[in-house]
Amino acid sequence: MGQGEASARGTTMEGDCLSCIKYLMFVFNFLIFLGGSFLLGVGVWVLVDPTGFREIVAANPLLFTGVYIILGMGGMLFLLGFLGCCGAIRENKCLLLLFFMLILLIFLAELAAAILAFIFREHLTREYFTKELKRHYQGYNNTDVFTSTWNAIMTTFDCCGVNSPEDFKDSLFRLINQNHMVPEACCQRASQTGDVAYISQEQCLSGSMMYRNNKGCYSAVVDYFELYIYVAGALAIVVLTIELFAMVFAMCLFRGIQ
């Protein structure tokens, strides 16, 4: 009798443990579902953002592709979270196994992306951008992707050059436009809503500091996106942790289902 009671108690504890894992997995997958929704929201925001960031993204094929990668990842996490929730509640082994394999692939892809970002971080320095600006920026050739991207950045963030307008000395821009000290995109505008309403374009192009934007774009962009960078980094760590726990719970639940 005592042995039977111990066996029944063990079965009850095992059932309680399985039930706990099931609901924990549901919670983690709901968080993944919310994370996917957030990424979808970020992707849509970039595409419809009225502040001008959309023009910067659209001018650069690499960034434009990145937006659709964010949308794709968001959609995949959205569906995976839904799939995991259904698998946990219904205790369906096929759904759980499919969920585990897909979330493992995403986890490895995100880990690889983080490692690559760390390895190539030196390409995001002031020196790198300054060298590229001097070598490739042409000023008024909007058919050139590099030039149009920089024009969009300087116009959107009211900045000039990477560090300052002095970056255009000894540059390709000065070689092509010898009478202009800075490009038109560096000139101060009379109205933030006007695309070509400059305070004094002629004096700006001749080098007058009073009529041009003197802040470098590197500082302007970093200041603008500083909060978002930290939030994105923290969110990435949280998402990876959630995915790791979700995989563990999915496998535990898979093995516990008879």
C-alpha positions as a printed NumPy array, in Angstrom:
array([[  0.   ,   0.   ,   0.   ],
       [  2.822,   2.349,   0.95 ],
       [  4.596,   1.536,  -2.293],
       [  1.423,   2.26 ,  -4.28 ],
       [  0.943,   5.579,  -2.51 ],
       [  4.557,   6.54 ,  -3.236],
       [  4.077,   5.614,  -6.889],
       [  0.855,   7.622,  -7.093],
       [  2.536,  10.562,  -5.368],
       [  5.436,  10.358,  -7.832],
       [  3.045,  10.276, -10.763],
       [  1.193,  13.292,  -9.38 ],
       [  4.43 ,  15.236,  -8.899],
       [  5.532,  14.317, -12.403],
       [  2.203,  15.507, -13.77 ],
       [  2.452,  18.756, -11.809],
       [  5.992,  19.291, -13.106],
       [  4.882,  18.657, -16.689],
       [  1.981,  21.052, -16.26 ],
       [  4.351,  23.691, -14.858],
       [  6.72 ,  23.268, -17.827],
       [  3.776,  23.506, -20.217],
       [  2.619,  26.832, -18.841],
       [  6.159,  28.181, -18.565],
       [  6.698,  27.333, -22.216],
       [  3.45 ,  29.072, -23.069],
       [  4.689,  32.211, -21.259],
       [  8.09 ,  32.164, -23.005],
       [  6.487,  31.637, -26.396],
       [  4.09 ,  34.456, -25.736],
       [  7.146,  36.655, -25.085],
       [  8.658,  35.461, -28.395],
       [  5.328,  36.323, -30.019],
       [  5.563,  39.841, -28.555],
       [  9.206,  40.129, -29.678],
       [  8.215,  39.242, -33.233],
       [  5.454,  41.828, -33.086],
       [  8.   ,  44.426, -31.932],
       [ 10.38 ,  43.658, -34.823],
       [  7.493,  43.886, -37.286],
       [  6.596,  47.247, -35.774],
       [ 10.192,  48.518, -36.099],
       [ 10.366,  47.413, -39.743],
       [  7.059,  49.081, -40.599],
       [  8.087,  52.245, -38.707],
       [ 11.31 ,  52.559, -40.734],
       [  9.388,  52.179, -44.002],
       [  6.744,  54.796, -43.146],
       [  8.769,  57.067, -40.806],
       [  7.895,  60.692, -41.636],
       [ 11.137,  62.164, -40.178],
       [ 13.215,  61.228, -43.232],
       [ 14.919,  58.032, -42.073],
       [ 13.033,  56.165, -44.785],
       [ 14.879,  58.207, -47.438],
       [ 18.224,  57.236, -45.914],
       [ 17.263,  53.567, -45.918],
       [ 15.839,  53.688, -49.433],
       [ 19.023,  55.316, -50.757],
       [ 21.208,  52.509, -49.48 ],
       [ 20.442,  49.027, -50.877],
       [ 22.2  ,  47.357, -47.931],
       [ 20.073,  49.186, -45.35 ],
       [ 16.968,  48.686, -47.477],
       [ 17.641,  44.931, -47.491],
       [ 18.211,  45.061, -43.721],
       [ 14.725,  46.472, -43.182],
       [ 13.165,  43.527, -44.992],
       [ 15.369,  41.146, -43.003],
       [ 13.966,  42.722, -39.812],
       [ 10.444,  42.336, -41.179],
       [ 11.153,  38.701, -42.122],
       [ 12.652,  37.893, -38.718],
       [  9.757,  39.61 , -36.972],
       [  7.225,  37.655, -38.999],
       [  9.049,  34.382, -38.334],
       [  9.236,  34.993, -34.573],
       [  5.586,  36.04 , -34.616],
       [  4.592,  32.731, -36.214],
       [  6.981,  30.692, -34.063],
       [  5.581,  32.186, -30.886],
       [  2.094,  31.295, -32.031],
       [  3.248,  27.785, -33.015],
       [  4.963,  27.234, -29.662],
       [  1.91 ,  28.397, -27.724],
       [ -0.333,  26.016, -29.665],
       [  2.117,  23.12 , -29.239],
       [  2.335,  23.695, -25.48 ],
       [ -1.385,  24.033, -24.827],
       [ -2.387,  21.109, -27.076],
       [  0.659,  19.011, -26.031],
       [  1.288,  18.126, -29.672],
       [  4.694,  16.434, -30.119],
       [  4.933,  17.216, -33.855],
       [  4.331,  20.922, -33.261],
       [  6.819,  20.954, -30.395],
       [  9.528,  19.238, -32.443],
       [  8.958,  21.575, -35.394],
       [  9.068,  24.547, -33.067],
       [ 12.33 ,  23.352, -31.482],
       [ 14.07 ,  22.888, -34.85 ],
       [ 12.96 ,  26.273, -36.191],
       [ 13.824,  28.19 , -33.028],
       [ 17.242,  26.476, -32.955],
       [ 17.952,  27.632, -36.53 ],
       [ 16.918,  31.206, -35.669],
       [ 18.986,  31.146, -32.478],
       [ 22.11 ,  30.031, -34.394],
       [ 21.506,  32.627, -37.134],
       [ 21.16 ,  35.431, -34.583],
       [ 24.285,  34.256, -32.766],
       [ 26.233,  34.207, -36.056],
       [ 24.997,  37.721, -36.891],
       [ 26.107,  39.003, -33.48 ],
       [ 29.577,  37.466, -33.95 ],
       [ 29.914,  38.989, -37.445],
       [ 28.817,  42.409, -36.12 ],
       [ 31.514,  42.179, -33.435],
       [ 34.195,  41.114, -35.942],
       [ 33.409,  43.916, -38.425],
       [ 32.826,  46.632, -35.823],
       [ 36.007,  48.443, -36.963],
       [ 34.158,  49.449, -40.141],
       [ 31.918,  51.732, -38.05 ],
       [ 34.671,  54.086, -36.83 ],
       [ 34.991,  57.811, -37.537],
       [ 38.226,  57.184, -39.425],
       [ 36.622,  54.657, -41.757],
       [ 33.661,  56.896, -42.613],
       [ 35.933,  59.933, -43.067],
       [ 38.206,  58.057, -45.469],
       [ 35.226,  56.763, -47.474],
       [ 33.638,  60.229, -47.605],
       [ 36.842,  61.811, -48.926],
       [ 37.298,  59.097, -51.538],
       [ 33.767,  58.585, -52.871],
       [ 31.446,  61.53 , -52.091],
       [ 30.734,  63.563, -55.256],
       [ 28.285,  66.189, -53.993],
       [ 25.578,  66.509, -56.644],
       [ 25.5  ,  63.157, -58.436],
       [ 22.228,  61.709, -57.145],
       [ 22.615,  58.659, -59.368],
       [ 25.532,  57.593, -57.174],
       [ 24.172,  55.617, -54.207],
       [ 26.99 ,  56.644, -51.846],
       [ 26.536,  60.348, -52.646],
       [ 22.736,  60.303, -52.419],
       [ 22.924,  58.463, -49.093],
       [ 25.253,  61.068, -47.613],
       [ 23.089,  63.907, -48.957],
       [ 20.065,  62.342, -47.261],
       [ 21.973,  61.936, -43.978],
       [ 23.288,  65.532, -43.946],
       [ 19.886,  66.954, -44.856],
       [ 17.971,  64.825, -42.353],
       [ 20.286,  65.365, -39.373],
       [ 21.354,  68.964, -40.195],
       [ 25.023,  68.009, -40.151],
       [ 28.061,  68.283, -42.414],
       [ 30.807,  65.73 , -43.034],
       [ 31.719,  62.948, -40.646],
       [ 33.483,  65.084, -38.019],
       [ 32.923,  68.612, -39.397],
       [ 32.836,  70.521, -42.717],
       [ 36.648,  70.333, -42.685],
       [ 36.315,  66.715, -43.861],
       [ 35.758,  67.985, -47.399],
       [ 39.277,  69.368, -47.667],
       [ 41.446,  67.302, -50.011],
       [ 38.417,  65.254, -51.037],
       [ 36.92 ,  64.066, -54.32 ],
       [ 34.105,  66.576, -53.779],
       [ 36.53 ,  69.525, -53.752],
       [ 38.302,  68.123, -56.794],
       [ 35.02 ,  68.009, -58.736],
       [ 33.56 ,  71.242, -57.287],
       [ 36.545,  73.552, -56.789],
       [ 34.404,  76.656, -56.145],
       [ 32.421,  75.053, -53.326],
       [ 33.897,  74.593, -49.863],
       [ 31.01 ,  72.38 , -48.722],
       [ 28.129,  70.656, -50.555],
       [ 24.655,  72.13 , -50.736],
       [ 23.356,  69.512, -48.279],
       [ 25.463,  71.197, -45.551],
       [ 23.687,  74.553, -45.877],
       [ 21.292,  75.723, -43.175],
       [ 17.673,  75.788, -44.239],
       [ 15.257,  78.611, -43.501],
       [ 12.5  ,  76.083, -42.811],
       [ 12.856,  72.476, -41.714],
       [  9.941,  71.57 , -43.968],
       [ 11.437,  73.143, -47.074],
       [ 13.776,  71.03 , -49.139],
       [ 15.547,  73.905, -50.965],
       [ 14.791,  76.977, -48.803],
       [ 18.304,  77.885, -47.64 ],
       [ 19.187,  80.921, -45.518],
       [ 22.067,  81.951, -47.768],
       [ 23.188,  79.22 , -50.129],
       [ 25.875,  81.29 , -51.848],
       [ 27.662,  82.252, -48.63 ],
       [ 27.299,  78.716, -47.321],
       [ 28.945,  77.192, -50.389],
       [ 31.745,  79.749, -50.197],
       [ 32.597,  78.509, -46.693],
       [ 30.83 ,  80.893, -44.294],
       [ 30.372,  79.163, -40.931],
       [ 27.253,  81.218, -40.139],
       [ 25.188,  79.685, -42.928],
       [ 26.237,  76.035, -42.819],
       [ 25.711,  73.179, -40.379],
       [ 28.963,  72.778, -38.46 ],
       [ 28.204,  69.641, -36.482],
       [ 29.612,  66.369, -37.818],
       [ 27.181,  63.671, -38.88 ],
       [ 28.87 ,  60.96 , -36.848],
       [ 28.02 ,  62.721, -33.569],
       [ 24.564,  63.734, -34.815],
       [ 23.59 ,  60.199, -35.843],
       [ 25.102,  58.566, -32.737],
       [ 23.305,  61.064, -30.476],
       [ 20.034,  60.415, -32.295],
       [ 20.285,  56.633, -32.212],
       [ 22.171,  56.189, -28.911],
       [ 19.085,  55.221, -26.93 ],
       [ 17.848,  52.936, -29.709],
       [ 21.246,  51.194, -29.929],
       [ 21.248,  50.379, -26.212],
       [ 17.607,  49.295, -26.325],
       [ 18.277,  47.097, -29.369],
       [ 21.326,  45.509, -27.7  ],
       [ 19.429,  44.813, -24.482],
       [ 16.474,  43.48 , -26.455],
       [ 18.738,  41.157, -28.459],
       [ 20.161,  39.664, -25.245],
       [ 16.664,  39.232, -23.812],
       [ 15.384,  37.599, -27.023],
       [ 18.318,  35.146, -27.16 ],
       [ 17.762,  34.213, -23.491],
       [ 14.032,  33.722, -24.045],
       [ 14.688,  31.571, -27.116],
       [ 17.175,  29.428, -25.182],
       [ 14.697,  28.796, -22.369],
       [ 11.919,  28.148, -24.88 ],
       [ 14.026,  25.428, -26.538],
       [ 14.77 ,  23.79 , -23.177],
       [ 11.113,  23.808, -22.14 ],
       [ 10.024,  22.54 , -25.58 ],
       [ 12.373,  19.542, -25.333],
       [ 11.371,  18.824, -21.71 ],
       [  7.684,  18.962, -22.636],
       [  8.315,  16.832, -25.75 ],
       [  9.988,  14.116, -23.649],
       [  7.331,  14.302, -20.95 ],
       [  4.348,  13.784, -23.271],
       [  3.346,  10.125, -23.544]])
